[in-house]
Amino acid sequence: MSTQHFLTLRDLEASTLKALITRAIELKSIRRKGESHEPLHNKTLGMIFDKSSTRTRVSFETGMTLLGGHAIFLSPRDTQLGRGELIEDSARVLSSMVDIIMIRTFSHELVERFAANSRVPIINGLTDEYHPCQLLADMQTFHEHRGSIQGKTVTWVGDGNNMCHSYINAAVQFDFNLKIACPKGYEPDAKILAAGKNHAEIIHNPLTAARHSDLIVTDVWASMGQEEEQKARELAFKDYQVNATLMEQAKPDALFMHCLPAHREEEVSTEVLEGPQSVIWDEAENRLHAQNALLEFLLT
């Protein structure tokens, strides 16, 4: 039997993803009741970080503790990964010692190579192409506030980046309509968009794209590794801020999400970020619960 990895949302069946959301909500309730639930006793998660993180590290490390297991933080500065050891060799060694591995890095190909040589499940904690764990949290958050997202309309505002790519995948797997508002030249990958079939479309005008939407989502204009492009991106995205005017185009009960960290008054106004339609703090907390459901699934 082949090892089940989680590199993108397309690695799992739609029914499995929906079951994970249900389980995440159950695990959240268990924690809030103060009940003990430790199905991962004596299990170890190896966490490989090439990119800095707040939410990813804290949620995975805390999650393993809550589930009765242990997490090890690994960075290129203190492992052979940063000294030229082959990815394939590192995968073989680490997967012989730990039970599951999470990788947060730049190249998606690196994660794929690691998974191809690992005997244990690999979780994509973020790459330049995808951020599937964040989408589990987002889908959980929407479900908690509005019920099923199936058939709803979601508008992505901003760069056609890893979050946008994962929203395209989510549109297929959770069966909702995705409108992508991005400047010309900053569209999502053409192949990923094409794989979105009839679920995703590009509408360059953000106000038009936001009309009648149930959920508005955005991200920073310059992601990690793109800092040198900050000024150019500020000019390209100046009309793509999620503010009160844009939110007025959406449905009155539309939600706002952002994976954080946010640059206030750039991609989103403080008024929206802190406003009544924003569910970003629930969204951030749900990284813990959604990933716990994923860890439990992959290991039990």
N, C-alpha and C positions, 0 to 999 in steps of 0.2 A: 504494500500500500504506500503510495507516494505521500510525502510530507505536505501538509496544507500550509501555504504561506498567505500573507495578506500584504501584497505590494500595491494593489489598487482595488477599488470597489468591485471591479469586474472579476476578481479572483473568487468571489463567493456568489452563490445563487441569490437571486432577489429575495426568495423566501427566507434564506438564512440571515440576510441582512436585516430583514424586518423582525425576525426572531431575536436578533441581537439587540435591537432597539427596545423591544419588550423586556428583555432580560436586564438591560441597563437600567430601566425604570424600576424594576424589582430590586436590583442591587442597591440603587439609591435609597429606596425605602428601607431596606435592611440596615443600611448604615445609619440612617437618621433615627431609627428605632434603637440604635445602640446594640444591635444583635451581632453576635460573632458568626462569621461565615468564612472558613478557611480551607477551601478545596485545593489550594495550591501549596499545602504544607510540604516543606522540604524541596520546593521547586525554586529554581534560580533563573532570573532574567538578566541577560547581558545587554547593557545599553551602550551602543556605540554612537558617539556624538562627534561629527565633523562640524556641525553648526551649533551655535549657542542656543540656549532654550530656557524658558521659564516653565511654561505650562506643560510641555512634553516631558521634561525630566521629573518635575514634581508629581505629575499625575501618574506616570508609570511607576515611579519609586514608591509613592504612597499606596498605589493600587496593589502592588505585590505584597506590601506589608499587611494591608487589610485582608488580602486573600490567603495569608499565612505563609507567603514565600519571601524571597529575598531578591534584591536587585543590586547589580554591580555597575557602577558608572565607569565607562572606558572612553578616553579621549586620545587623539593622535599624539598628544604630548607625553603620554605616559604608557604607551603600548607600542608594539612593533609595527602596528598599522601606520604610524607616522614615520617609520624609518625604512619604508620600501618593501615590507613583506608583501608577497602576492596576496591579493584578495582571496584567491582560491585556497591558499595555504591557511590563512587566518580563519576562513570559514570552517575548514576541516578540523582545526585545532579547537576553536571556541565551541563548536557544536558538539564536540565530544565531552565537554565539561559542564555546559549549562543546558537548560531545558528549553529555552526559547530566547530569541535575540531580537532586539529592536534597533533599527539603524536610522539615524537622522543625518543626512549628508547632502551633497550637491548633485552628483550624477545618479540618475535612476539606473543606468547600466550597471553601476557598482553594486547596487542592491540586488539586481537580477543575477549578477555573477555570484554574489555571496549566497543567494538562495539556491542557486544551481549546485552548489558544493556543500550545502549544509544538511545535516541529518535531523535538525530540529526546525520548528516553524520560525520564519523571519517576518517581522512586522516593519512596514515602512512608516517610520516616524516623521518623515518629510523628505522629499527630494525636490529638485528643481522642476520636475514634471507633475508630481502628484502629492496630495496631502490627505490620504483617505481616512486617517483617524479623526481628523477635524470634522469630516463630513458625517461620521457616525454621531459625533456630539451634536452637530447642527440638526441632523434628522431627529435625534432624540428631543432636542429643545423644541423644535416645531411641533412635534407630536404632543409634548406635554402642554403646550399653550393652545394649540389649534386642532389637535387630532391628526388624522392621516393627511399626509402631503400629496397623496395620489390625486392627480387631476388638477392640482393647484398650479398657480403661475408664480415663478420665481424670477427675479431680475438680478443679474450680476452686473455691478457697475465698477469699471476699472480695467486693470490689466488682464490680458488673457494668460494668466500665470498658472502655477500649480493648483491653486485653489479653484480657479475657473475650470481647469481640466477635470478636477475631481467633481465639481458641480455638474459638468456634462455627463460624467459617469453616473452620478447620483440621479440625474434626470431620467436616465434609462432604467436604472435598477429600481427606483422608487416611483417611476411612472408619473413625473410631473413635467410641466412645460417650462423651459428655461430661455429667457431672453438675455442676451449678452450685449451690454452697452460698453463699447471700448473705442478709443480713437483709432483711426486707420493707421496701420503699422504695428499695432499692439494687440492684434487678434490672437485667439488661442491657436494651438497647433492644428493645421488643416486636417490631419489624419484623425486626431482625437475628436475634432468637431464632426467629421464625416461619420465616425463611429457612433455619434450621438443620434443618428438616424433622424427621425422626425420630432425629437424631443428638444432640440436646441437650435436657436437661430441668432444671428448677429443683427442688432439694430443699433447703428452708431449713435443716434441721438438718445441721450440718457433720459430725457423727459418723456419721449415717446415710448421708450422701452419700459419705463416704470409704470405706465398706465395699467390700472386694474390688477396690479400684482398683489399677491398674498404675502410675499417676503422680498425684502430688499437686502442684498448682501454686498459688501465691499471688502477691500484689503488695501494695504499700503501701496503707494504708487511705485516705490522702489524697494524690492525685496532684498534679502541678504545676498551680497555679491554684486548688487547693482548700484551701490552707493555713488559711484562715479557718474552715474547717469541721472542723479537726483535733479539737477537744474533743468536738464532737457525734458525730463518726465514731468516736472512741475508745469512747464509750458504746455506739454501735450495733453495733460489731464486736467487743466484748470477749469474746464467746463463739466468735469465729471465728479464733482463733490456731491456726496449724499447730504443734502440739507433739507430744511423744512419745505422749500419749494418742490424739490424732487419727491419727497415723501407724500406731498399732497396729491401727486399723480396716482399713487397707489391706492388700494382699497383703504377705507377708514380704519379697519382693524389689522392692517398690514404690520408685520413684524420687521425689525431691523436686526441684522447680525453682522458681526465682524470678528475674525478669528484672533485678533489682537497680536502684538501690541498695535495700538492706533496712534496715528499722528493727527491730533485734534486740529481742526481748521485746515487740514489738507484734504484727505480723502473723505472725511466726515466732519460735520460741524459738531461742536460740543452740545448744542441744543438737541440734536438727534441722538448722539451717543448717550446722553444722560436722560433722554426723554422717555415718555411712557411707552413708546413702541419698541424701545430697545430691550433686547433680552440677552445682551452680551455677557452679563455676569453668570446667568444660568448656563449659557453656552460654554463659558470657560470652565465652570465646575463640572459640566457634563463630560468633559474630556476624561475625567477620572472614572465615571460610571460606565461610559460607553467602552472605554478601553478595558475595564475590568471584565465586562461581558465578553469582549474579544479574547482576552487572556484565558478566561475560564473555558470558552469554546475551543480554542486551539490546543489547550493542555488537558482537557478532560473529555 
